[in-house]
Amino acid sequence: MKSIKKLLGTACSAATLALTLTTANVEGSGFSILEQSTAGLGRSLAGMACDINEPSAIFFNPSLSTWHDRPGINLGGNWLHVSATAHKNSKNTADGECGNDGGGWSHVPNLDIVYPLTDKIALGFAFSATSGTATKWNPKWVGRYQSIDTELAVVEATPSISYKVLDNLSIGAGVIVQYATIEMTRDNYPMGRLKLKGDSASLGYIAGVTYQPLEKTQLGLSYRSRMTQELDLDGRLTGTPYGTLRGGADADFDLPAVATFGVTQAITDKWEVMMDISWTKASVFDELSVTFDKKSKLGQDAYQTNGSYTQKQEMKWKDTWRVAIGTEYKLTDKWTVRCGTAFDRTPVDDPELRPSSMPDLNRYWFSVGASYQWNEHIRFDLGYVRLHFEKGEWRMNTPTGVASCQMGCSTDIITYALNYTF
């Protein structure tokens, strides 16, 4: 019973929970997948902060909607496949194997609307599942005391308004309404399996400016606010001689602010090049606190074992950044092709702060895409992205020894969209 109580003290698997939910809004770093624009994904999202022609760009910069002279709708979808591999190294002394794969498929949609009210004022609306990831490991693998199955879905809606101060300068702002759900399971030592399920809602804002100093040059700058998530969890520990132990828990933490700068330059009437640089204040996420319900069996056992209903997990994230470069070329009046690449730096360098549910590492983007203009009103977009992760160590202390594996990840995205201009 004492061993079970010790595990209940960290039942929320704080590091796993934090990396899973927080990264839904961290501009790529920390395992979120940026998939809010099919056209943008075809060039690794380079230039999205200043794309005056693409309706889906308002997700990244709300000041862009006023550059549209007609209402437009972008409806897109993205198939994501995450592959995570773990291979045992010489540091591993715990029971279990590393030689297995985790990951899975998920589908995330997005919807964007621009609606000009006058030649200076426009409304925008962006809806997106900003993350929809799943990681599934073999139930007998060495990291089963940290994670087996993790499923995350985060959706957000952002109504916005923009104003054209000058013919070549616009500003905009919007309110971010975000909702997240999470479900995860892991083993407890020496017996039992813990399942956690919960949801959270939060509010934030986004603001941006777009400037066109020259006819063929656009600059964009946006800022996405720091947000606070308050997660309500239901916990259930099954498979013990003492029956099923239940209880609730609360986890509060901050989502970091993000600043993005983009530039697009037309080389000819058919050829454009673009670049984005984004910076994330990930260092605000220093620790995660989990507080158990005092009246529940989980909370009472945690207090008897540790003398507190609140457990803390040190995270020590670092500020991070992302750089993307891309290009587009108009082959004909109907066909446009594009490609791009990006480097996305992880905020997690310490192997003990890299949870197996989301084994984040530095990543490299490689992408291609194309658009077909069916007629004056309808355009079809298609793209493919390959994210390659650097290899790195994952490590944790378990009741049977030190668990250590060499982690590797990759992600494939197949993206498609329909654009309709009225």
Secondary structure, DSSP 4 states (H G I P E B T S, - for coil): -HHHHHHHTTTT-HHHHHHHHHGGGSTTTTS----S-HHHHTTTTTTGGG-SS-GGGGGT-GGGGGG-SS-EEEEEEEEEEEEEEEEE-TT--SSSB--EEEEEEEEEEEEEEEEESSSSEEEEEEEEEEE--EEE--TTBTTTTT-SEEEEEEEEEEEEEEEEEETTEEEEEEEEEEEEEEEEEEE-SSS-EEEEEEEEEEEEEEEEEEEEEETTEEEEEEEE--EEEEEEEEEEEESSTT--EEEEEEEEEEEPPEEEEEEEEESSSSEEEEEEEEEE-GGG--EEEEEE-TTSHHHHHHHHHHS-SEEEEE-----EEEEEEEEEEE-SSSEEEEEEEEEE--S---GGGS-TTS----EEEEEEEEEEE-SSSEEEEEEEEEEEEPPEEEEEEETTEEEEEEEEEEEEEEEEEEEEE-
